C-alpha cells in the first residue's frame, strides 16, 4: 500500500499486555485485565501500537489472520453503530503513514473496503502479478466504499515505566532468580514472561541473550522512573563496543554459554510482556 521503508516487523495477532499501557489511538478505552486471545481486535491493535513504538516502518498484515471488526467497517455499519470504541484500521492506515512514516502491506481477498485507502493495488492471477490500481479505484468510485474519517490521533508515546517490579530479585529474597525455559518462558525475579508470541526469536541463544540483557537492565537501574529507550540504546552501544560476552554469568545454569544478539525490538517486546511491572500514562510526555 505505502512506499516501503528500511525497517520490517512482521505482524500477526498475538497475545500481549500492551493494551494496558497505552492511552489509546485505535481503541480509545482499552480494557484492563488479562490479555486477550488471537484474532481479537484489542490484541491486534496492541500489536500495531507495539510495532510503532519499537520503530517498525512497515507492517505486513494478512487479512485471513486478522480481526475483521478491527480491520474494516463499511458505511452501513458505521451508520447503524454510531458509538463504537474500535476505530477500524482502514480509517487510520493513511494517517499512520503521514504521521509516523509507517507503511502497510495488506494481503486481502475478502472485502473491497481496503481498496479505497490503498495507494497501489496488485492482483495475483494464475500466479503472475498485475497492477490493477486504476481499475480498483474506478470500482471504488462507483460504489462509494469509504466514509468519513475520524479526527487525527495523537501517536505520541505516553507510557511511563517505573522501577516497581523491575528487578531480578524476588520479593523478600536476597538472591536473584533468573531462568530461561526451553518451553518459551523467561523467569526473572517474581515475573514469568511468556515469549512464545515473539516469532522473530529464531534460536535458544537469542532467548538466553534476551534474558541476560533484561537482567542487566534491572540490576543496573537506579532510577524510579525509567527512560526505557535510553537504557536500551545505551545497552546496545555497549554491546557494539565490547561484544556480547560480558552479559553471560555462569551462576545461572539454565542458560547456554554462547549467545546470539537479538534486535532491540525483541528486547522491548520482552519488557512489554512483564505483567508485574508498573506502567502508567506519563502526563509530561
N, C-alpha and C positions, 0 to 999 in steps of 0.2 A: 504493500500500500504506500509506504513512505520511502523516501530516499534512505538507503542503507547507511548506517554508521559503523564505527570500528569496534564496538563492544557488543557482545552477544550474551544473553542469558535466556536459555530455553524455558518456556513456560508451559506448565500444565497444572491443573488444580491439585494441590496437596494441602495437608493439614498444617496449620501453624497458629501461633498465638498473636500474630501481628495485628489482628483486628482490634485488640485491646490497647494498642499502643499509638493509634492514630486518631486525629481529630475528625477524620472522615472527609475524603474527596469524592468518592463514588457512592459510598454508603454513609450518609450524614451521621447516623447514630448507630455505630456497630454494637452488637450485643456483647456483654461481658459473659464470663463463664467458660465452660470447656470449649476446646477447639472443635470445629465443625468437620463434617465428612467431605470426601471428594465430591466434585460437581456441585458444591453448594456455592451460591453467589457470594456469600461473605468470604469464603475461603479463596475464591478466585480473585476477588477484589483485594484481599490481603496480599496475595501473590504479586499482583501488579504493583501495589504500593511498595512492597519489599524490593522488587526489581528496580523500581525508580530510585529508591533510597540507596540501593547498592551500586548505582551508577550505570545500570544497563542502558544501552542506546538502541536496542532492537528487541521487541517482543515477538516470539514465534508462538502462535496460538492455533490450535486445531479445534474447529467447530464441534467435532464429534466428542471431544474430551472437555467441553465447556458447559457451564450452566446457562441454559437458554435464556432464563429470565434475568440473568445478569448481562448477557451479551447484547440482546436486542429487545425492543418493544415497539410494535408498529403503531400507526396513527390511531387506529380504532381502539387499541388497548389503552393508549395514553388518554384518549377522550373519555373512556369508561372509568379508569382508575386515576383520579387526579392527585391524591396524596399517596404517592408510592415512595418509600425511603430509598429504593435502589435506583440509581441513575444508570441506565444501560451504557455499556462500554462504547457503543457506536456513537453516543452523544458526546463522548469525551475523547475519542481517538484522535481527531484532528487537533483539538486543544492540547492534548498530551504532546504532540509533536511541536506545535507552535510555542508552548510554554517552557518545556524542559528538554526538547530535542529528542524525544523517544519515538522511534519509528515502529511500525507494526506490520507484520506479515501474517495474514489470516488464510488458513486453508478451509474453504467453505464448500457447500453444495446443497444446503437445505433451505436457505432463506435469501431472498433478494434484498433484505433490509441493509445488508452490508454494502451493496453496490453503490448506493448513493453517496457514501462517505469515502469511497476509495479513490485514490489518485491514479492508480494503474491496476488494471484487471486482466489477468491472464487465465486462459481456459485450456485444460488438457483434454484433447480429443483424440482417441486412438493412439495415445502416448505423445504425439507432438504437441508442443505448447504454442498457443496463438494469443496475440494481443487483441482483446475484444473490448478495450476500454470505451471506444466511441460507441460501439453497438450497445453496450451495457448502459451508458449514460443516456442514450436515446430512449431506451426502455424505461429507465427511472423517470425521465421527464414526463412520459405518458401516464405513469401510474402514481406519481406523487408519493413515493415511498418514504420520504423523510418529513419530519415535523419540526416544530420549533425547538431550538436547543436551550438547555438550562443556562443560568448565569455561570460565568467562568469560575473555576475553583481556585483556591489558594493552595498551591502544591508545595509550599514551604514545609520542611520537616520540623515538627513542633514537639517531638518526643524528647524527653529528658530522662537519662538513665542515672539512677542513684546507687550508691555502694551497698545498700541493704541487700543481703543475699548474694552479693557478687564476691564470693570468697570460696576458696578451696578447702576451708576448714569447716567441718560440721559444727552446728551449734553446740556449745559446751565442750568442745573437744580441742585439745592442743596439738593434734596431729592432722595432717592433710589427708583427704580422701580423694583419690583420683584413679579411675579405672576406665579402660576402653574395652567395650564388649564387641565381639565379632557378630553379635546379633543386631547391631545398629544402634547402640546406646553409648553415651559418654556419661559417666557418673563422676561428679565433682562436688565436693562439699556435701550439701543436702539436696543437690539437684540431680535429677536423672533426665538427660536430654535425649530425645528421640530424633535421630538424624537420618532415619530411613527415607524421608522425603527429599533429602538433598541428593538429587540424582547425578550431579556433576562431581561427586566424590568417587573416584574411579579405583582407589586402592586402599588397602588397610594402612599403608604407610601414610597416606594423606590423612586418614582418620586419626591416626596416632599423633600426627603433627598438629592437627586442629586442636586436639585435647591439650597438648603441651603449650600451644600458643594461648589458649584460653587460660590455662593455669598461670602462665607468665603474666598475662594482663591482670589477673586477680591478685597475685601475690605482690606485684609491683605497684598496685594502685594505692594512693594515699588521699585521694580526693573524695569528698562526699558526693558531689555532682560530677559525673564522668563525661568528658568530651570523648565519646567513643571513636569518632572518626579520627581525631587527633592521635588517640592511643594506637589505633590500628595502623595509621600512616607511619607513626614512629617505630612500631614493631617491624614493619616491612622494610623501612630504611635500615634498621639494624641488621635484618636478615640479608639485605643486599651487601652490607659492609662486612659482616662476619660469617656468613653462611648459616646453615640451618642446625648445625650440630650442637650449638650452645643451648638449644631447647631441651635436649634429652637429659633425663635423670634416671639412673639405674635403680633408684629407690622404688619406682613404680613398675612392677613386674609384669603387668598385663600389656605393656606397650613394647613394640619392637625397637631394636636399636637403630635401624635405618629409617629415615623419614623422607617423605616427598612433600614438596611445598604446595599447598592449596592456594586458590585465588582468595583475595580479600573478600569477595562476595560470599564465599562459603563460611568464612570466619564470622562475618556479620550475621549471616543466616543462622549460624550455630547459636550466637548470643540471643538472637530473636526468639529462639525456641526454649530459652530458660524460663520456666514457669514461675520461679520463686524470686526473680529479680524485681526490683522496684522501678517502675517506669511511670511517667506522668506527662501531661501536656505542659510544655515549657512556655509560660506566659511571656518570657523575654525574647523568644525566638522570632 
